[in-house]
Amino acid sequence: MKITILGTGMVGQTVASKLFKLGHIVTMGTRNPEETKQRTQANQITGESFSDWFKKQEGIKLTNLEESALEADFVINATSGQASIDVLKKVGEANLSGKVLLDIANPLDFSQGMPPSLFVSNTDSLGEQIQKEFPELKVVKSLNTMNMLIMMNPESIPGNHNVFVSGNDANAKEKVSGLLKSIGWKQENIIDLGDITTARGTEMLLPIWLRLWTALGHANFNFHIQQSK
């Protein structure tokens, strides 16, 4: 499958590496490819810069936003939530029309420092805002309730734990679920919450997720929904 990933930060890099290893044709979209290739600031998780990471990624393509999704079968939004709609506008509504967008971004507002707050919640969500802005795009919210390493390596957490799926289009959600299973998520651990309005719930898990990170001293955890028999 031809997959375009929007966002070249830590999350985008982790997703791109995994999907390329799974045999997908991976393109990463960025505002200025040449400037991005020269980025030497080390990220907080791996200590590696984008420049050093990309030099080792033979086969992953880096292109500008306007061209990034032209041939894509599937698009993943791994941008900062505050930049998501602006980035998608630069990709172009016509280039996104009819395609599935897996939205893994969160509406985090860092303007007042840490921990961040949510710039949209309760009666709206980032997932809904993207769907409203791009009505011909099939938006599916998923993978936004855990760290990037667990997203792409669910086996790194022992036992059962869950990933949630929200979206209006049943076929698009099935396509996302298929990708999740290819990554390693078990069918029984994928919970379809319903339409895109249910993304409000998963995005609003972020405040407790952030506080758990502080309390535990690490982000190597995920949510498990235990049901009575």
C-alpha positions as CSV (number, residue, x, y, z in Angstrom):
1,M,0.0,0.0,0.0
2,K,1.2,3.5,-0.7
3,I,1.1,5.4,2.6
4,T,1.7,9.1,3.1
5,I,2.7,10.3,6.6
6,L,2.3,13.9,7.4
7,G,4.7,15.0,10.1
8,T,8.4,14.3,10.4
9,G,8.8,14.4,14.2
10,M,9.4,11.5,16.5
11,V,5.9,10.0,15.9
12,G,6.1,10.3,12.2
13,Q,9.6,8.8,12.1
14,T,8.5,5.8,14.3
15,V,5.4,5.2,12.1
16,A,7.3,5.5,8.9
17,S,10.0,3.0,9.9
18,K,7.5,0.4,11.0
19,L,5.3,0.7,8.0
20,F,8.3,0.6,5.6
21,K,9.5,-2.6,7.3
22,L,6.0,-4.1,6.8
23,G,6.5,-3.6,3.0
24,H,4.5,-0.4,2.4
25,I,5.6,2.3,0.0
26,V,6.1,5.2,2.5
27,T,6.2,8.9,1.7
28,M,6.7,11.6,4.3
29,G,5.3,15.1,3.7
30,T,6.9,18.2,5.0
31,R,6.7,22.0,4.3
32,N,10.3,22.2,3.1
33,P,12.1,18.9,2.4
34,E,15.6,20.3,2.1
35,E,15.3,22.2,5.3
36,T,13.9,19.1,7.0
37,K,16.8,17.0,5.8
38,Q,19.2,19.4,7.5
39,R,17.5,19.3,10.9
40,T,20.2,18.3,13.4
41,Q,18.4,18.9,16.7
42,A,18.3,15.6,18.6
43,N,14.8,14.5,19.7
44,Q,13.9,13.8,23.3
45,I,13.2,10.1,23.0
46,T,15.9,8.6,20.8
47,G,18.5,11.4,21.0
48,E,18.8,11.2,17.2
49,S,18.2,14.1,14.8
50,F,15.9,13.8,11.7
51,S,19.0,14.3,9.5
52,D,20.8,11.3,11.0
53,W,17.6,9.2,11.1
54,F,16.7,9.9,7.5
55,K,20.2,9.0,6.2
56,K,19.5,5.5,7.3
57,Q,16.1,5.2,5.8
58,E,16.8,4.0,2.3
59,G,13.5,3.7,0.5
60,I,11.4,6.2,2.4
61,K,10.6,9.3,0.3
62,L,10.5,12.9,1.6
63,T,8.5,15.4,-0.4
64,N,6.6,18.7,0.0
65,L,3.1,18.7,1.3
66,E,1.5,19.6,-2.0
67,E,2.8,16.5,-3.7
68,S,2.9,14.1,-0.8
69,A,-0.6,12.6,-1.1
70,L,-1.0,12.6,-4.9
71,E,-0.5,8.8,-5.3
72,A,-1.4,7.8,-1.7
73,D,-3.8,5.0,-0.9
74,F,-3.8,6.0,2.7
75,V,-2.8,9.1,4.7
76,I,-1.6,9.3,8.3
77,N,-1.8,12.6,10.2
78,A,1.2,12.6,12.6
79,T,1.5,16.3,12.9
80,S,1.2,18.5,16.0
81,G,-2.5,18.9,16.7
82,Q,-2.4,22.7,16.4
83,A,-0.8,22.5,13.0
84,S,-3.0,19.6,11.6
85,I,-5.6,21.5,9.7
86,D,-3.1,24.0,8.2
87,V,-0.9,21.1,7.1
88,L,-3.9,19.3,5.5
89,K,-4.9,22.5,3.7
90,K,-1.4,22.7,2.2
91,V,-1.7,19.1,1.1
92,G,-4.9,20.2,-0.7
93,E,-8.5,19.2,-0.4
94,A,-8.5,17.8,-4.0
95,N,-5.5,15.6,-3.2
96,L,-7.2,14.2,-0.1
97,S,-10.7,13.7,-1.5
98,G,-12.0,10.2,-1.1
99,K,-9.0,9.0,0.8
100,V,-8.7,7.5,4.3
101,L,-7.0,9.6,6.9
102,L,-5.8,7.9,10.0
103,D,-5.6,10.8,12.5
104,I,-3.2,10.0,15.4
105,A,-2.7,13.7,16.5
106,N,-4.0,15.3,19.7
107,P,-5.3,18.8,20.4
108,L,-2.5,19.7,22.8
109,D,-1.9,23.3,23.8
110,F,1.5,24.0,25.2
111,S,1.2,27.7,25.4
112,Q,1.0,27.7,29.2
113,G,3.8,25.2,29.6
114,M,3.6,21.6,31.0
115,P,1.4,19.8,31.3
116,P,-0.5,21.0,28.2
117,S,-4.2,21.5,28.1
118,L,-6.6,20.7,25.3
119,F,-7.5,23.4,22.8
120,V,-10.8,21.6,22.0
121,S,-12.8,19.2,24.2
122,N,-16.2,18.2,25.5
123,T,-18.4,19.3,22.6
124,D,-15.9,18.9,19.7
125,S,-12.6,17.2,18.9
126,L,-9.7,17.6,16.5
127,G,-10.9,14.6,14.6
128,E,-14.3,16.2,14.1
129,Q,-12.7,19.5,13.1
130,I,-10.7,17.8,10.4
131,Q,-13.7,15.9,9.1
132,K,-15.8,19.1,9.0
133,E,-13.0,21.0,7.1
134,F,-12.5,18.1,4.6
135,P,-15.9,16.5,4.1
136,E,-14.7,14.2,1.3
137,L,-11.9,12.9,3.5
138,K,-12.7,9.7,5.4
139,V,-11.3,10.5,8.9
140,V,-10.6,7.7,11.3
141,K,-9.2,8.6,14.8
142,S,-7.0,5.9,16.4
143,L,-3.6,5.3,18.1
144,N,-3.7,8.7,19.9
145,T,-4.0,7.2,23.4
146,M,-0.5,5.8,23.8
147,N,3.1,6.6,23.1
148,M,4.6,6.1,19.6
149,L,6.6,3.0,20.4
150,I,3.5,1.2,21.7
151,M,1.5,2.3,18.7
152,M,3.9,0.5,16.4
153,N,4.9,-2.3,18.8
154,P,1.8,-3.4,20.8
155,E,3.7,-6.5,21.9
156,S,6.0,-4.3,24.0
157,I,3.2,-4.2,26.7
158,P,2.5,-7.6,28.2
159,G,-1.0,-8.9,28.2
160,N,-4.1,-7.4,26.6
161,H,-4.5,-3.7,26.1
162,N,-6.7,-1.7,23.8
163,V,-6.6,0.6,20.8
164,F,-9.7,2.6,19.9
165,V,-11.2,3.5,16.5
166,S,-13.6,6.4,15.7
167,G,-15.0,7.4,12.3
168,N,-18.1,7.9,10.2
169,D,-17.2,5.5,7.4
170,A,-17.4,1.8,8.1
171,N,-15.2,0.8,5.2
172,A,-12.5,3.3,6.3
173,K,-12.6,2.0,9.8
174,E,-12.2,-1.5,8.5
175,K,-9.2,-0.4,6.5
176,V,-7.6,1.2,9.5
177,S,-8.3,-2.0,11.6
178,G,-6.6,-4.1,8.9
179,L,-3.5,-1.9,9.2
180,L,-3.6,-2.1,13.0
181,K,-3.7,-5.9,12.8
182,S,-0.8,-6.0,10.4
183,I,1.2,-3.9,12.9
184,G,0.4,-6.5,15.6
185,W,-2.8,-5.4,17.3
186,K,-5.1,-8.3,18.1
187,Q,-8.6,-8.1,16.7
188,E,-10.1,-8.5,20.2
189,N,-8.2,-5.5,21.5
190,I,-9.5,-3.1,18.8
191,I,-12.6,-1.3,20.1
192,D,-14.8,0.5,17.5
193,L,-16.3,3.4,19.5
194,G,-18.6,4.6,16.8
195,D,-18.7,7.8,14.7
196,I,-16.1,10.6,14.7
197,T,-17.8,12.3,17.6
198,T,-16.4,9.6,19.8
199,A,-13.0,11.0,19.2
200,R,-13.8,13.5,21.9
201,G,-13.5,10.7,24.4
202,T,-10.1,9.4,23.2
203,E,-8.7,12.9,22.9
204,M,-9.9,13.7,26.4
205,L,-7.9,10.7,27.7
206,L,-4.7,12.7,27.2
207,P,-4.9,14.7,30.5
208,I,-5.0,11.5,32.5
209,W,-2.4,9.9,30.2
210,L,0.0,12.8,30.8
211,R,-0.5,12.7,34.6
212,L,0.1,8.9,34.6
213,W,3.4,9.6,32.7
214,T,4.4,12.0,35.5
215,A,3.3,9.6,38.3
216,L,4.9,6.5,36.8
217,G,8.0,8.2,35.6
218,H,7.7,6.7,32.1
219,A,5.3,6.4,29.2
220,N,5.5,2.6,28.7
221,F,1.9,1.9,29.5
222,N,-1.5,1.7,27.9
223,F,-5.2,1.4,28.7
224,H,-6.9,-2.0,29.1
225,I,-10.7,-2.2,29.2
226,Q,-11.7,-5.2,31.4
227,Q,-15.3,-6.3,30.9
228,S,-17.3,-8.6,33.1
229,K,-18.3,-12.0,31.7
